[in-house]
């Protein structure tokens, strides 16, 4: 089977085939497995960092809203997410 037939069978273009060949041509199976594990770990770490940044920004926002300059009474409102609870304050 020619390259065009193989690419058509798997739904990829010839340029993608050659870029994959250049990237993964001399890599062994064990190295590919290790790269996949590292990519999964990197994705997990990025998500964890994003969650921490979001949590930190929510806390800073709530502190700023709670201690506003006008001195108005603020009422807590709970916004529930999948992994955590965020308390926001609204002006009454």
N, C-alpha and C positions, 0 to 999 in steps of 0.2 A: 504494500500500500504506500502511496506517495504521501509526502508531507501535507499537501492540500487536503487529501482525503482524511487523514488523521485529525487535522485541525478542524475540519468540518464536522467530523464525528463527535469531537469533544466541545465544539462550539467556541473555539478560540481562533484568533487571527494569527497569521504567520509572524507578525512582529512580536506578538506576545510570546510565541514559542521561542523565538530567538533571544528575547530578553530573559526568559526563564532559563534557557540553556546557558547563557552567559553567567547568570547569577548562581545557578545550582548545578552546573555541569560537572565540576570536579568534587562535589561534596558527597560524603558517604552518608548512609542511612542513619547511623548513630549521631552524626553531626546535625542532620536535619531534625532528628527528634529533640536534640538539645536546644537547637534554635527555636523550635516550636514551644518548648517548655519556658525558655527565656522570654519569648514574646508574650506568653500567657501571664507570666509573673509580672512583666512590665505593664501589661494592661491592668492587672489587679492593683498594682501600686499606683498607677495613674488614677484609677477610680477612688482608691482610698484617699489619696491626696485631694482630689476634687471634693469628696465628701467632707473632709476636714476643713477645707477652705470655705465651703458653703456654710458649715456649722459656725465657723469663726465669724464670717460676715454677718450671719443672722444674729449672733450674740452682740456684735458691735452695733448693728442696726437697732436692736432692742435696747441696748444701753443708751444710745443717742435718743431714741424715742422716749424712753422712760424719764430721762433727765433732760427734758427739753427746756429751752430758755424761758418760755412763757410761764412755766410753773403750773400748767393745767393738769388736772387729774387724768391719769391714763388708766384705761381698763384693759386687763390682759385678755387676749384672744388666742386660742390654741389652734395651730395649723398642723395637722398630722400628716407625716410623710410615711413612706414605706419603712424606712430604717430608723427614723428619729422623729422627735417631737420638737417643734419650733414654737416658742411663745412670742407672739407679737403684741404690741400694745397700741391701742387706738385711743384717740382723744374722745372723751365723753362730753 
